């Protein structure tokens, strides 16, 4: 066995250990949506799954085309690589599919406004990449570093950092970061993904008014959302899920294996398969991808224990085995990420996107 191979194994295991330590904290945060009484949990989940079933066959019922957004732009100042930074906000007119949830949805006032930070370089229209953060993320200072915004500006892209529902400025007052979406509250989780896609499509349409094409990259929770979006919107120029979640029911069930909540759920007749049926309306593998294979790429970590490698493999197979890049690290310690960024860049180079200089 070579030294290089041994070192990669050590890196992978160390990254996996770090990820495992974070999983329990995530479970505690997300547990806020778990009902205290689970006596009727099975019947409730069966009802929820049945109510969303028509939207699986007719996705436009759950993911309708949004009306044009009235976007307000506020100048922030100068950014990296000579970019001009502005904050975008617009009213989210998403109307929940699940009628009984509409009142609760409207009660989360902060979540009714969509937010994104734009980095634009003056000159002709350039392609824009929308970055989607992971669970508990959304702070612009952090996401600018996590997604290495200067790198993509140098590669000929403008950049938008989008805040997913119940994250960033959209966290309702008094609520804990990362507690509300996703969570064990199945209806709120489902509707938050409906709202995410609604607001992202509105943002994409707004950005297209400047003449450039729009693609998406997302990490973890954002990877799930990017993969879901790619199954619904053929106007995307590309989609790159990074360390993506794909089967939310499987992750919740697997990470909660030793928890009292799971034991209570099993006792109430709840199973991972039933949870999967309830989440099916937004699962990235529920429907075929809308983009051609050359416009797709998946990036995953061999040491990832938060969204383990089988999640990325499942998406890769569902998408017909497009390009995939593996790095040695995990979800948090992304050792090998620099080469992953270069692999994505090479993949996008081959698309010859309008407004972006041709790379040799």
N, C-alpha and C positions, 0 to 999 in steps of 0.2 A: 504494500500500500504506500503511495507516494506521500511526502510531507504535505503537499498542497491539499490532497484529498483528506488527510487527517485534520489539518487546520480547518477546512471547511466543515468537517463533522463537529469539531469543537465549537465553532462559531454557531452552527445551526442549533446545537443543544443548549448553548448559553442563551441564545435568543429565545428559544422555546421556554426556558425556565423563567425568564423575565416576563414573557407573555402570560404564563400560568399565574404568576403573582398578581397580575392586573385583573384577571378574569373575575376573581371573587369580589373585588371592589365594584366592577361593572354590574355584577349581579345584585349587589346591595342597592346601587343607585336605581336600577331598573325595576326593583321589586316594589316600588311605590304604586305600580298599577295593578298589583295582585290583589284580587278581592279576598277579604278576610274569610268569608263564608263560601265554600266551594261545593256546597250540597247540590246545586243545580248547574255546576260548571259544564258538565257534558251536554246537557240539554241546551244550554246557552250557546255553546260552541257549534253545535249542530244547526241551531237556528241561524247563527251568524254566517256559517258556511253556505247554507241554503239561500240566504238573502243576497249574498254576493255572487252566487252562481250565474245569474243572467249576464252579469258584467264580464264574466270570463269569456263567454261566447260572443259578446258584443262589447269589446273593450271601450268603444267610444262612449258608452254609458257611464263608465267610471272615470275615463280619461277624456273628457270633451275638449275640443279645441277652444282655448281661451279667447276672450275678446281682447282687442289691442289694449295694452297697458299704457296708462298715463304716467310716464316715468319722470321723477324729479331727480335732477343731477346736482350734487353739491361739490364744488371744487375743494379738494383736500390739500393739494400742493404738488410739488415735484416728487417723482418716484425714481426707482432705479433705472439705469440705462436711458436716462433722459425722458422717461415717460411722464405723462400727465395723469394724476390720480384723482378720480372722482368717486363719490359714493352715490349709488343709485338706490332709489326706493320707489315702490309702487304698491297700491292697494291690492291685496290678494282677494280676488273675487271667487275663489273656490267655494263651491257649494257641496257639502258632503253628500255622498250617495246614500248613506244610512240615515234616513230621515230623523230618527230619534236622537242622533248625535248633533244635529244642527244647532240646537240651543247651546250645548256645551262648547261647541266649536266657536261660536260667536262670543262666548264669554272669555276666551283667551285673547284679549285685545292686542297684546304685543305680537302675537302670531299672525295677525291679520294684515300685516305689512311685510312685504318681501324686501330683502336687502341684498346688495351686491357691491363690491368694490372693484372699480375698473382701472386698469393700467393701459394707457394708450400712448403710442408713439406717433408723433405728428407726421403727416405725409399722406400717401395714398392708403386706401382701405386695405387693411391686413386681416388675415383670418384671426378669429378669436377663439381661445380655448377657455371654456368654463370649468373651473376646478370645484369639486365637491368634497368637502371635508369628511372626516370620520366622526364616530360617536363622541359627543361631548365637546366637539371642536367648534369652529366658526369664528374665533377671534382673528381679526385680519392680521395683526402683527405675527401671530403664530402661523397662520396658513401661508403667508407670504414666504416664510422660511421653509415650511413643510413641503410646499410645492416648488420651491426654488424659482420664484417668479422671475428674477433677473435672467436666469438661463433661458427661459422661454421667450422673453422679450428679445434677447440676442438672437434667437433662432427665427425671428420674423413673425412672431405672434403677438397680438394684444391679449390681455389676460383679464378674466372676470373671476373674482372669488365670491361664490354664492353661499348664503347662509340657509341651510335646510330648516324646515319647520321645527320649532321648539329648540332652536340653537341660536347662539349669538344674541343679537338684539331681539330675537323672536322668543326668548325664554319668558314665560309669564312671571309677573312679579311674585316673589315668595317661593318660586319653584327652584329645585336644584338642577344644576347643569347636567344634562344627559339623562335626567330621570323620566322624561315624558315621551320620548321617541327615540328608538322603539322601546316598547315596554310590554308587560303582560296584559295590558289593556288592549285587546285585539282590535276593537273597533277604532279606537283613537290611533293605533299604529297603522291600520289600513288606510284610514282617511288622511293621515299625515303624508303617506306616500302618494295618494291621489293629489293632495295639495302641492307636494314637491314637484311633481311632473307638470301640473297646471301652471305653476309659477315659472318653472324653467322654460316651458314652451313660450310663455309670454315674454320672458327675457330674451330668448333666442330670436323671436320675431322682432323685438325692438332693436337688437344688435344688427340684424340683417338690414335694417333701414339704412345703415351706413355703407352698405355695399359689400361687406365681407361675409365669408362663410363662417359657420360656427361649429365647433366640435366640443367634446366633453372628455375630461379625465376625472376619475373619482377614486378615493381611497377608503377602503373598508366599508362603512355605511354609505359613503359616497360612491364606492365601487358598485355596490348593490344598485344604487339609484341610477348610476350611469348605464349599467347593464339593462335595467328596466326601461330607461328612456330609449335605448337603442332598439328595444322590441316594439316601440310605439311610434317613432318619429323618423321617417326616412329623409328628413331635411338635414339631419346631422351630417357634418362632413366626416366625422370619425368618432369613435368611442373607445376609450382605453380604461377599463376597470383595473385598479391596482389593489392588491391584497383584498379581493372582493369577498364580501358575504354574498351568498346565492340562495341558500335555504335557511331562512330565518327560524323556522320551526325546529329544524335540526340543531341549529346553534343553541337556541334557548334550552332545548331538551338535553343536549349533550353537556353544556356548561352547568346545568342545574342538576346533574346526575346524583350528587350526594346531598342535595338541599332538602330541608323540610318541606319547602313549597312543592317540589316535585313529588315527594311522597304523598302529600295531601292531594295533589292533582290526580295521581294514579288511583288513589283510594276513591276519588270522586268519579272515576271512569274516563278521565282525560288521557289521551295518548299523543305521542308525537305525530302520528298520522292524522289525527283529528285536527291538531293545531295546524298542520300543513294545509289541510283543506280550507281552514279558515283564512290562511294567509295567501292562498293561491291566486287571488285576484291581482296581486302585484308582484308575484314571484318572477324573476327574470327568465326562468325556464318554462313559464306557463305558455308562452307563445313564441313563434319564430322571430329571429332577429330581422330588423328591417334594412340593415346595411350590408353591403357587399363585403366578402371576407377581407379584401385588401384594406378596408376602412376600419378594421377591428384589430385589437391587440389586447392581450391579458398579461398582467405582471403579477407574480406571486412569490412568496417566500417559503423556502423549504422548512424553515424553523418556525413558521407561524402557528401559534396555538390559540389564537383568538378567532381568526377565520382560517382554519387549517387548510392544507394543500388540497384536500379532496373537494373543497368548495370551488376553487378555481378550476380544478379538473372537470368538475361537473358542468360548469359554464362552457369550458373549452369544447367538450364533446357536444353539448347542446348547440353550440354555434358552428359546428362542422369542422372543428379543429383548425381555427385560424392561428396566426402567430401568437406564441406564448413565450415569455421570458421568465426564467427562474433565477432568483438570487438566494444566497446562502442564509441570509439573516431571517429575522422574524417580523412580527407585526410592528413592534416598537423599535427594536434594534435592527434597522434595515441595512445590515451590512451587505454591500454590493449594490447599493441603490444608484451610485454614480453610473455604473455600467448599464443599469436598467434604464436610466434617463437617456443615455446614448442610444440604446436599442429602440426606445420609443421614437426618438428624433429621427433615426434612420428609417423607421417605418413610415413616419409622416413625410419625410423627404421624398419617398417614392410616390406620394400622392400628387405632387406638383400642385399644391393648393393655390388658387388664384390670389394674387396680392402678396405672395410670399416668394422671396428670392429663390431661384433654383440652386440647390446644393449639388456640388460635384462629388 
